[in-house]
Amino acid sequence: MKGTDDSASAPVDRLARYDRVVEVGIGRRTDVAAALADRGVAVTATDVHERPVPDGVGFVRDDVVDPDLAVYADADAVYALNLPPELHRPVLSVARAADADFLFTTLGADQPEIPVERVRLPGETLFVSRDHPPVDG
């Protein structure tokens, strides 16, 4: 996959099933958002700091602990990569408010702080909130 390493390709395959997504906390790792935009997914990235994003990806400075819910309103899915446990519940609340699916990965041995289904992907586990089953595909 152009511009995407192997560790990003499996989450991209799952997230590309959605038309509109919001990535929470994009940081400096933009490969998944870029690959999704390349596949025609409308991607908005958020972070608490200003971040450069790839062409085709929108950016909004936002904090999910005190979110601007309008940022997430049209999303089919909200996702986060390497999401720390203390943000699982706040991001779930944002996804619920948007009536969007919530999918995320964690760092290493961090366990989810919310009820999830585990989806085994090559090289990592994608956690899917049980509140909103993911789009079939």
C-alpha positions, 0 to 999 in steps of 0.5 A: 500500500502506497505510503503505508507501512505493514503495521498500518495497512490492517487498520486501514483495511478495516477503517476504509469501510466507513465514508467519514472518520475522525482520528483522535490524537493524530500526533506525528503518525499520519500514515493511516489518515493519509492511506484512508484519504487515498482510498476516498474516505473523508478524514478529519484528524484532531489533536490538542496541538497544531499538527501538519496533516497529509493532503486530503486530510482535514485538521481541527485542534480539539481536546476530547476531554472538553470536545467540540462535538460539532467536529465529530457530528458527521462521522461514521467512525471515530478512531484512535491509534495508541490511545492511552487508557485514560482517554478510552471513556472520553473518546467513547463519549464523543463517539456516542454523541456522534452516533459513530463507531469507536475503534482504537489500538492501545500501547503494548500491554494497555488494556481497554477501559471500556467494553470491547470486541477484540479484532486481531490484525497482523501485528496488533489488536483493534478494539471496537466499542461494544456500544456500536458494532462496526460496519460489516464488510 
